[in-house]
Amino acid sequence: MAWIREGDKSMRQDRVTAVYLVETAYTLERAAACIAGEQSTGTFTAVPGETLVLKELYGAKVEGIEVLEEVNTPSLPGAKTPLNHDGLYRRGRVTVSFPLHNFGPSIPNLMSAVAGNLFELQELSGLRLLDLELPDAFMTRYPGPKFGIDGTRKLTGVYDRPILGTIVKPSIGLTTSELSTLVGKLARAGMDFIKDDELNANPPCAPLADKVKAVMEAVERAADATGKKLMYAFNITGDYDELQRNHDLVVKAGGTCVMVSILSIGLSGLAFVNQFSEVPIHGHRNQWGMLTRSPLLGIEFAAFQKLCRLAGADQLHVNGLNSKFYESNESVVRSIKACTSPLFGGYSSMPVVSSAQWAGTAPATYAATGTMDVMHLAGGGMLAHPDGPAAGFESMKLGWEAAVQGIPLDRYAAQHPTLQRAIEKYGKGEG
């Protein structure tokens, strides 16, 4: 084995474990073997050089197969069937481990191994990456979030409740003067946090430099008046050569948060920003639906959020309960819990709950998660409150007070007019 490189030797005992939901017209054993072979030493046929020794050292291994169910229809197009196909498609949970020395502690090359071409294999009529277990070498290579939950709380000065905020709406089209006026009004109302919409980063109609100047002037004036400095997440998403320049623009102006669209810049882009970031990174997951909406295709958030935390996301979007999107409440709750579950003894990311949120979604969120370590954002649910944005913010605080104290929302609203007005505007709420 003298031909094994020294760099390989140090990682020979470390493996990455990936768990998949698999659907196939073949046996689950054959499908699992295809996955392991395709993503390590094998291909569709035997090749010279694929010796038993090489396969032992570099081959992926099937660690377990759990049979789940059988269905009559394939979930994805393009799947082939055996000659003697019985008309059934078998589903199971398949666990495969990969030698770390195949790719090293590298997120881009990890993804090539655990995801790669797998989703195109004809033996599979469904495939979903459910979870990942990573060795400590990734912790050494990627330091994770610099701020996380505790750092975000320290910068906002909010410790005894969720961090409450909103999204700039209209998403795009406001002049810098209009934006400055809106931000100033919300900051003086005591708002904790505001973020740019994912549609608005550095467009020609509203350059980031102009936006940063206008917003931070409003934030600082409000802070002088109230003693509280609003956290504003500026969307710095762009090409690699823009990211540090955009970040530095925000920090130089006194900003305390930057936002990136993770799937636009990639996990490597997120890790790149984390190398130089001096403020929390707000990770937006727009485009997420195309990776996960089909239940037998893509990636589960449990796996995705680990990679985002590893790459440095201090705050990470998880959708919201009873939202405008397709995702079930059960899935959102799992996502919130995933973000706050231990990873390498730390690497905390604050779950960001958003989408069609208002005061009435607070009780359900708290009841399902039991945590106040969330950032709860409401766009229309604050900005469109009948008595204005300040009342919308107050209603959100009241909604959480009722939730934590276990008081039915309608009963609490009887003593708090702003909450009652929110219920009248947005629905019956949680009783």
C-alpha positions in Angstrom: 0.0 0.0 0.0 3.0 2.3 -0.5 1.1 4.0 -3.3 -1.3 5.5 -0.8 -0.6 9.2 -0.3 0.3 10.6 3.1 -2.7 12.9 3.0 -5.0 9.9 2.5 -3.6 8.0 5.5 -4.6 10.7 8.0 -8.3 10.4 6.8 -8.5 6.7 6.2 -10.7 6.1 9.3 -13.0 9.0 8.7 -16.2 8.6 6.7 -19.1 10.7 5.7 -22.5 9.0 6.1 -25.4 9.9 3.9 -29.0 8.7 4.3 -31.2 8.5 1.2 -34.9 7.9 0.5 -34.8 5.6 -2.5 -37.4 4.4 -4.9 -36.6 1.7 -7.5 -38.1 -0.9 -9.8 -35.2 -3.1 -8.9 -34.3 -4.5 -5.4 -33.2 -2.0 -2.9 -30.0 -3.9 -2.6 -29.2 -3.3 -6.2 -30.2 0.4 -6.0 -28.0 0.9 -3.0 -25.0 -0.8 -4.7 -25.5 1.4 -7.8 -25.4 4.5 -5.5 -22.2 3.4 -3.7 -20.5 2.3 -6.9 -21.4 5.3 -9.1 -20.3 7.8 -6.4 -16.9 6.3 -5.6 -14.8 3.8 -7.6 -17.3 2.3 -10.0 -19.1 3.0 -13.3 -21.6 1.1 -15.4 -19.1 -1.6 -16.2 -15.9 -3.1 -14.8 -12.8 -1.2 -15.7 -9.1 -2.1 -15.5 -7.5 -0.8 -12.3 -10.7 -1.2 -10.1 -8.9 -3.8 -7.9 -10.3 -5.2 -4.7 -7.6 -3.3 -2.8 -8.6 0.0 -4.4 -12.3 -0.6 -3.8 -11.6 -1.4 -0.2 -9.7 1.8 0.3 -11.9 4.2 -1.8 -15.2 2.5 -2.3 -18.4 3.8 -0.8 -20.1 1.2 1.4 -23.8 0.4 1.9 -24.2 0.6 5.7 -27.9 -0.2 6.0 -31.2 -0.7 4.1 -34.6 -0.1 5.7 -37.6 -1.3 3.7 -40.5 1.2 3.7 -43.2 0.5 1.2 -44.1 -0.5 -2.4 -46.0 1.7 -4.9 -47.4 1.0 -8.4 -46.3 4.2 -10.1 -42.7 5.7 -10.5 -42.3 9.1 -8.9 -39.8 10.4 -11.6 -39.7 10.0 -15.4 -36.9 8.2 -17.2 -36.5 5.3 -14.9 -35.9 1.9 -16.4 -37.3 -1.4 -15.2 -36.0 -5.0 -15.2 -37.1 -7.4 -17.9 -39.2 -9.4 -15.4 -40.6 -6.3 -13.7 -43.5 -7.1 -11.4 -45.0 -3.6 -11.7 -43.9 -2.5 -8.2 -41.5 0.2 -7.2 -39.8 -0.3 -3.8 -39.1 2.5 -1.4 -36.6 2.3 1.4 -34.1 4.3 3.5 -30.6 3.6 2.4 -27.5 4.5 4.3 -24.1 4.8 2.5 -20.8 5.9 3.8 -18.0 7.5 1.8 -14.3 7.6 2.7 -13.3 11.2 3.6 -10.0 10.8 1.8 -12.0 10.6 -1.5 -12.7 14.3 -1.4 -11.4 15.8 1.9 -13.2 18.3 4.1 -14.5 20.3 1.2 -18.2 21.2 0.8 -18.1 21.5 -3.0 -16.5 18.1 -3.4 -18.6 16.6 -0.7 -21.7 17.5 -2.7 -20.2 15.9 -5.8 -19.9 12.7 -3.8 -23.2 12.5 -1.9 -25.4 14.1 -4.6 -23.5 14.3 -7.9 -24.9 12.3 -10.7 -27.1 10.1 -8.4 -30.3 11.8 -9.3 -29.9 10.9 -12.9 -29.4 7.1 -12.5 -32.0 5.1 -14.4 -32.1 2.5 -11.7 -33.8 5.1 -9.5 -37.3 6.3 -9.9 -37.0 8.5 -6.8 -34.1 9.8 -4.7 -33.9 12.2 -1.8 -30.9 13.1 0.4 -32.3 13.0 3.9 -29.4 13.6 6.2 -25.6 13.8 6.5 -23.2 12.9 9.3 -19.9 14.7 8.9 -16.5 13.9 10.6 -14.7 16.5 12.7 -12.4 17.3 9.9 -15.1 19.6 8.5 -15.2 21.5 11.7 -11.4 22.1 11.4 -11.8 23.3 7.8 -15.0 25.4 8.3 -15.4 27.5 11.5 -19.2 27.9 11.1 -21.2 30.9 12.2 -19.4 33.7 13.9 -22.4 35.1 15.6 -25.3 32.7 15.6 -28.2 33.0 18.0 -26.2 34.6 20.9 -24.4 37.1 18.7 -27.6 38.1 16.9 -29.3 38.7 20.3 -26.3 40.8 21.5 -26.4 43.1 18.5 -30.1 43.6 18.6 -30.3 43.8 22.4 -33.3 41.4 22.5 -32.9 38.5 25.0 -36.3 37.6 26.5 -38.4 37.0 23.3 -38.0 36.2 19.7 -36.4 38.8 17.5 -39.2 40.5 15.6 -38.9 42.2 12.3 -40.2 42.8 8.8 -39.2 42.7 5.2 -39.2 45.9 3.0 -42.3 45.9 1.0 -42.9 46.7 -1.9 -40.0 44.4 -2.5 -38.6 46.6 -5.2 -39.5 50.1 -6.6 -39.1 52.3 -3.5 -36.9 55.3 -3.9 -34.1 55.7 -1.5 -35.9 58.6 0.1 -39.1 56.5 0.5 -37.0 53.6 1.9 -35.3 55.9 4.4 -38.6 57.3 5.6 -40.1 53.7 6.0 -37.0 52.4 7.9 -36.9 55.5 10.1 -40.5 55.1 11.1 -40.1 51.4 11.9 -36.9 51.9 13.8 -38.5 54.6 16.0 -41.4 52.2 16.6 -38.9 49.8 18.3 -38.5 47.3 15.5 -35.7 44.8 16.1 -34.8 43.8 12.5 -35.6 44.7 8.9 -34.3 42.9 5.8 -34.1 43.6 2.2 -36.3 41.4 0.0 -34.3 38.8 -1.9 -35.4 40.5 -5.1 -33.6 43.7 -4.2 -29.8 43.5 -3.9 -27.8 46.0 -6.0 -30.2 46.8 -8.9 -29.4 49.7 -11.3 -32.7 51.3 -10.2 -31.5 51.4 -6.6 -27.8 50.9 -6.2 -26.6 49.3 -3.0 -24.3 52.2 -2.1 -27.3 54.7 -2.2 -29.5 52.3 -0.3 -26.9 51.7 2.5 -26.4 55.5 2.9 -30.1 56.3 3.1 -31.0 53.4 5.4 -28.1 53.8 7.8 -28.8 57.5 8.2 -32.3 56.7 9.2 -31.2 53.9 11.5 -28.6 56.1 13.3 -31.1 59.0 13.7 -33.6 56.6 15.2 -31.0 55.1 17.5 -30.0 58.6 18.8 -33.7 59.2 19.6 -34.6 55.8 21.1 -31.3 54.4 22.3 -31.9 51.2 20.3 -30.2 50.4 17.0 -32.2 48.5 14.5 -30.5 45.6 12.7 -30.9 45.9 9.0 -29.9 43.0 6.7 -28.6 44.5 3.5 -28.8 42.1 0.5 -25.2 41.9 -0.8 -25.8 39.0 -3.2 -23.8 39.2 -6.3 -20.8 37.7 -8.1 -17.7 36.7 -6.2 -15.9 39.9 -7.0 -18.7 41.9 -5.6 -19.3 40.1 -2.3 -16.5 41.6 -0.2 -16.9 45.0 -1.7 -20.6 45.0 -0.8 -20.0 43.7 2.7 -17.4 46.3 3.4 -19.8 49.0 2.2 -22.3 47.9 4.8 -19.8 47.6 7.6 -18.1 51.0 6.9 -21.5 52.7 7.1 -22.2 51.1 10.6 -24.5 48.3 9.4 -24.8 45.2 11.6 -26.0 42.5 9.2 -25.6 41.4 5.6 -27.8 39.0 3.7 -27.0 36.6 0.9 -29.2 34.3 -1.2 -27.4 31.1 -0.5 -28.5 29.2 -3.6 -27.5 32.2 -5.8 -24.0 32.4 -4.5 -23.6 28.7 -3.6 -22.4 27.2 -0.4 -18.8 28.0 -1.4 -19.9 31.7 -1.8 -21.4 31.6 1.7 -18.2 30.1 3.1 -16.2 32.8 1.2 -18.3 35.6 2.8 -17.8 34.0 6.2 -14.0 34.3 5.8 -14.1 38.1 6.0 -17.6 38.9 7.5 -17.5 41.3 10.5 -21.3 41.1 11.0 -23.9 38.3 11.0 -24.8 36.7 7.7 -28.5 36.4 7.1 -29.0 33.3 4.9 -32.0 33.4 2.6 -33.0 30.1 0.9 -35.0 31.4 -2.1 -35.0 28.8 -4.9 -35.2 26.2 -2.2 -38.5 24.8 -3.6 -36.9 23.6 -6.8 -34.6 21.3 -4.7 -37.2 19.9 -2.4 -40.8 20.3 -3.4 -41.0 16.8 -4.9 -41.0 14.3 -2.0 -39.0 11.8 -4.0 -36.4 14.2 -5.3 -33.8 16.6 -4.0 -32.6 17.2 -0.5 -34.2 17.4 2.9 -33.7 20.6 4.9 -32.1 18.5 7.7 -29.1 17.9 5.5 -29.1 21.3 3.8 -29.1 23.3 7.0 -26.0 21.5 8.3 -24.1 22.6 5.2 -25.4 26.2 5.6 -24.3 26.3 9.2 -21.0 24.8 8.4 -20.4 27.4 5.7 -21.3 30.2 8.2 -25.0 31.2 8.1 -25.8 33.0 11.3 -29.5 33.3 10.5 -31.3 30.8 8.2 -34.8 30.9 6.7 -37.1 28.0 7.5 -40.5 29.3 6.2 -43.4 29.7 8.6 -46.4 27.9 10.0 -49.6 28.4 8.0 -47.6 30.2 5.3 -48.3 31.0 1.7 -46.0 28.3 0.5 -46.6 24.6 0.0 -44.5 23.3 2.9 -46.4 21.6 5.7 -46.3 22.9 9.3 -44.7 19.6 10.4 -41.8 20.2 7.9 -41.3 23.8 9.2 -41.2 22.6 12.8 -38.6 20.0 11.9 -36.6 22.7 10.2 -36.7 25.0 13.2 -35.6 22.2 15.5 -32.8 21.2 13.0 -31.3 24.7 13.1 -31.1 24.6 16.9 -29.8 21.0 17.2 -26.2 20.5 18.2 -23.6 20.5 15.4 -20.0 20.1 16.3 -20.8 21.3 19.8 -21.9 24.7 18.5 -22.5 26.2 15.0 -25.8 27.7 16.1 -27.9 29.4 13.4 -31.0 31.4 14.3 -34.1 30.0 12.5 -35.9 32.8 10.5 -39.6 32.2 10.4 -41.3 34.1 7.6 -44.0 34.0 4.9 -47.6 35.1 5.6 -46.8 35.6 9.3 -48.6 37.8 11.7 -49.4 37.9 15.5 -51.8 35.0 15.2 -49.0 32.6 14.0 -47.0 33.1 17.2 -49.0 30.7 19.4 -48.8 27.9 17.0 -45.1 28.4 16.4 -44.3 28.4 20.1 -46.6 25.5 20.9 -44.9 23.4 18.2 -41.3 24.3 18.9 -41.2 25.4 22.5 -38.5 27.9 21.8 -38.2 31.7 21.6 -34.8 31.4 19.8 -36.3 32.4 16.4 -36.4 35.5 14.3 -40.1 36.0 13.4 -40.6 38.2 10.4 -43.8 39.6 9.1 -44.0 41.7 5.9 -47.7 42.4 5.3 -48.5 41.1 8.7 -46.8 44.1 10.2 -46.7 46.7 7.5 -50.4 46.3 6.6 -51.8 46.5 10.2 -54.8 48.8 10.2 -53.2 51.2 12.6 -49.8 51.2 10.9 -46.5 49.4 11.1 -45.7 50.4 14.7 -49.0 48.8 15.7 -48.2 45.7 13.6 -44.9 45.3 15.5 -46.7 45.8 18.9 -49.2 43.1 17.9 -46.4 40.7 17.1 -44.9 41.2 20.6 -48.4 40.7 22.1 -48.9 37.6 20.1 -45.7 36.1 21.5 -46.6 37.2 25.1 -49.9 35.4 24.8 -48.1 32.3 23.4 -45.5 32.1 26.1 -47.9 32.8 28.9 -50.4 30.2 27.5 -53.2 32.7 27.2 -55.7 32.2 24.4 -55.1 34.9 21.7 -58.6 36.2 21.6 -58.7 36.5 25.4 -55.4 38.4 25.4 -56.6 40.6 22.6 -59.6 41.7 24.7 -57.1 43.8 26.8 -54.9 44.8 23.9 -56.5 46.7 21.0 -53.6 46.5 18.6 -53.7 42.7 18.9 -57.5 42.7 18.4 -57.2 44.9 15.3 -54.6 42.4 13.9 -57.1 39.5 14.5 -59.8 41.5 12.7 -57.5 42.2 9.8 -55.7 38.8 9.3 -58.1 36.2 10.7 -59.5 34.6 13.8 -56.0 33.7 15.2 -55.2 30.9 17.5 -57.8 30.5 20.4 
